[in-house]
Structure formats: structure tokens, C-alpha cells
């Protein structure tokens, strides 16, 4: 075992044994005290009863022989407790008579001291005595041998201690076996998890006879394994697709460049090649930007408060979508941008603008030549709504949620490169971090409509400045 490590099974076993043993010990001690008190009270009651009986007999016949005879009868009623009596004259200094067939007074001497009248006196050999004033001011004393009751108490105490020790041992071993069983089961689960291959067969562990907590642990590990497997597969497909998609434009750039350099050409021809290269490089730049963004989403979420700022989305949209306008013009698609209302926000400027660019570029990509893409940025009560409409094929109902998953790539349209499955994932992440939501529906143009509902996240004073549509 490594230094500083500890065993859950060992700690639980010790804790279980200690707490249960302490509880059993406390119960045993309390019950022993109760039995002792009961026995002591019973002996004291016996003393008082014998004193009362002797006082009554003395009143009946003040004769020592008579009292001796009656004392034998009293003794026969309590054979387990040998008894002896002594009667003093009123001055307490002279003994009138002593009845002691068992010689109890040889081991104890009752004191007739007035300070001790009515108080239990204890002597060696489990003897108990009491003196009190009775008939004609005579003092009556009685000794009782309590060995019988006290031996029972000793036997009970000894038996209780034996039972406590046995209980401690049994509890320790039962706890060790039960907790050890759970610990062994957890070790088996850990061993199975260590042998787990994220892309191979599922976790092999029979949890039917395991405790409910272990079954939940196995289920959680299996779920985690499935998530790891799914993520690994997505990463594998993404890596392969990214390598293929990046290789194609790079090879195109290299091929066109090599062809252009093989023979001298006119300036217009070189310009055509450079324009073609520029478009390919822009596509590569977008792919790399999206890749960097999706890989840093968690880091950005952790530092989200540091990336937020107040800004006006409308003028930023006109500025940042200038490149998309050029791309749309090159594809024969008309891009219209309309802004109205108060469009100020407090949030992640770069994240939200990247989301707008991705939606707009996606709409242009899916639009046929001669069609139109409309982008609207509108300030409403407490929020800003961004709407992107196109005349493309739209989004199938069954894909409206899947398209926002990272690395998900839908069916490929004719003449359109399938892409990397990152753009819409970035859109969802940016909108979620703003506390808004994305809605996907059918555009009046017949294609897809994407609406970003973005809360302002700050109190803004009313303004008379209304951006002019473009």
C-alpha cells in the first residue's frame, strides 16, 4: 500500500466494530448497574422487614428463648440469606440478647451509634446490617448475608463481559466479511475497468448479485465507456475527414500553382489563379478558425466572465459579414443584411459574431445561384433576435437537434463539399453561453430559418438611435 493511502474496507470495519461494540458495552454496563441497584434495594428491603418482624415478636413476648425460637422460623423463610439479630437496652451500651446461630457477628460488629440508625451498614464477606430504635426505646439490629444475591450479580456481570467480548469479535468478523466483500467487488470492477478498451467490447462484470450501489457504479462506468467510445469514434472520423478535406484544397493549390509556373502566362491568367487560390485559402482559414474555436470551448467557458463586454451587434454584423457578402457575390447569391431596434448586448463579442458568420456562410453554401439570403438583427424587449433565411433545401425534422452536435455532418448536397461538422456546434455553444436559444424552422423563402434569441444580460437605457437597414 502506498504511503498516505488507506483502505476503505479497513476503516469501515473498524468503525463498524467500534461503534457497535461501544453500544453493546454501554447497554451491558447500564443493565449491570440496574441489576446491582435492584439487588441492593432487595437486600435493604429484607433488612427492614426482618427488623419490623423482630420488633413485633419482641412486643408479643419479651422473652429471649421465645425470640430465639421465632428467629428460627424467620430464617426458614429466607434460607438463602443467613441472618442474625441483636437487641440493645435503651441506653444502647448494654446488649439485651443476641440471636446468631450462624456466627455472623463474629465477622461484623453492628454499631448502635444514633448517627447510623436506619442506615445500611456494609461489612466484609457480603454482610449487610442496620440498627434502629423500636419498642420501649430498645435498639434492634439485624445482619443479613447477601452472598447469594451478590454472587448472582457477579455471575451476571462476568457473563455480560464475556458476551461483550464475544459480540465484539463476532461484529468485527461479520463487518470484515461484509465490508471485505464489497471491497473485493469494487476491486473486480476496477480490474475490469482497467482492462477496458474504449473501442472494443463493453465492460464485462456480472453485477446481478452485487449491491445496488455497485450496480450503479458499473452502470456509470458503462455509460462513461459508451461516451468515451462515441467521442473517440467522432474524433477518429473528424480527424480522418479533416485530413482528407484539408489535403484536397492544399493539393489543388499546389497543382494549380505548378501548372501556372510551367509556362509563362499573361498577367490576367496569373490573376485568375491567385483569385482561385484566395478562395481556397479562405475556406482553409474558416476550417482552421472553427477547429481552434471548438477545441477551446471548455477553456472559454471557464473564463467566460473575462471575455464578456458591452457592444452593439448591428454595426459589428455589417463589418464582420463583409467577407460573406463577397463570397455570396462570387456564388451568384444575394446577401441582404437588415438591422433595426436597439441591438446592444453584454456578452462574448467574438463568439456571437462567429456564430452569425457560420450561420450566414452555411446559408450561402446551401443556396443556389440567383437566390437570396436574408440576415436580420432586431432589438426587441430584453433581447436581440438574429434571423437567417435561405432558399435552400431546409433542415429535415429528424436532424434539427443533431446538426448542433460537434462533428455531425448531414447528407451531402450535389456540388457542395460536406464540411467538418463544426460550424453549427459553435453556434449552439455561443448562444448557450449567452443564456439564449437557437430555433430552427422553415423559411418563407422555402429553405431553412435559423433564429438566435439572445438576452441582453444588462440593463440598457432607452435610445433613439435606430440603425438604418442595408
Steps between C-alpha positions, in 0.01 A plus 500: 500500500636840408600746768208722597243263350233327704252219460129572501426141605737523798362832619138396462565171682669674792236771516216246487664279767584793729160670489302177538727369778479830685123486476489140628742585782295800610182292499671225705639746757167678536315170545763381754459822697124454492527139624742610776264772614208255498695245703615763748147631543372143548756435778420831668131414483575160655689669788216736577243220483700285743540791745125565491431129553738484799344813653156340468618176659665695784170678568321164503726332752799662661681175553839416351416131457174589325683737264764234435233252396318752280826605335546145375164524328599831338825343381311212338315752283831628359735205498717657225582793730635407846391761759581607856333743745614704799293706744649776717351654807382862465835648593658317206802390701370170636395211276173346612524190279671371183352242263784375279497133412726555197757708689456800267595742778847351511572661162321830560412724790184707459535850639210635711623855439191725461659658194473161322142414594297399192810500277630189327839391638730283281764255619746256351368171366191657339341573839245779530349633824271769642409635845193697599301595813190293570265396782567652848795688356693177453738489205452222248775393262509241220780348288430335164743302287445626140744259339223327304375816326845652455637178351216508249596856417866399456404211275277730295780756467753235399259352249429848367870569448545165325204580277645845427833352397328235291276761342798721420677209333191394306422857394860554389509189288151549358588860413831386355330238284220727378711809439775281355249351259402844379867599474580188297208574270624857450850368426353267237318794345825701501688207343235469229515875436881487467473231235236699313573603144301811412427375148465129579239288676294635794598472867487134606375478858207300636330739744181301552602389850682822585357771729291772345782755542741273309245452223467877473879530486520239222220675313679836533827347377320342206335831416834677526656233278225550241559876507875450464442257216264741324739791550793291379309398190399860431858613541622223272248587230567869546877457479473286188252738338700807594817346357316414179327835469813700572706287265270563203520882493872489578557262207283723282708801598823314430372361167371833370819673610718239329296526178515880510878492537564245226479758218501877487146645514326833467438707812123437479561126512718533809232717655236234437721240671558728799126572534433128497774448758355775717161327516661168591709672768190667643330162526805361674512798735133451593559131567800575719312778686211266574738227609684732741167628635346158564821376666505797740131501593555362850782737572290793381205384710724494809614858432170624361473799733837624377388490133170686544458863405236750396465555125248577227433194286358683196808698384723207593286273280530733199876513544562130564265374226680697227702191409183289480355763262796449269462124523128525421569726200754251368238224520229712337302529826362830629567566871273755672575627853229690690541650847240681709427574861741514793755223436738558791614197698728396783671175412775322307546724196722266300293190580170655391648653184659165410155342542344756263776447243460123517124519452533745212775304325299181546191662345703627203658158454160332479346765271487465123626770264241775448341450845506729801615473864352742754669583834299699753627646829209636703486647849192397695389524862790372706669311218652510153372265230723394211317332209663334200274390210604313187332331203690173529366151570430571868572279802321163534292474815697202631829693474399825671679405823782286361636774275626685810716207616872549451635301202150411377479526124171474317434368147716651229330721246591470133798720418553592865787392721365326810695709752639415843198505731629784717318817393160432658657352814677834548168680444330298776790551741509877448124538544494274809777704663286811445206328670296497179370234268506399134183427304496317167200521270380545145576829327236686295753468216458122513832418662621503861449770760737528796403735784740597778311633803761689701423663838673834554634399843518862619269796565513738207348850499258580217657638185374692198780370280359250252744343254400550138428186293758399241 
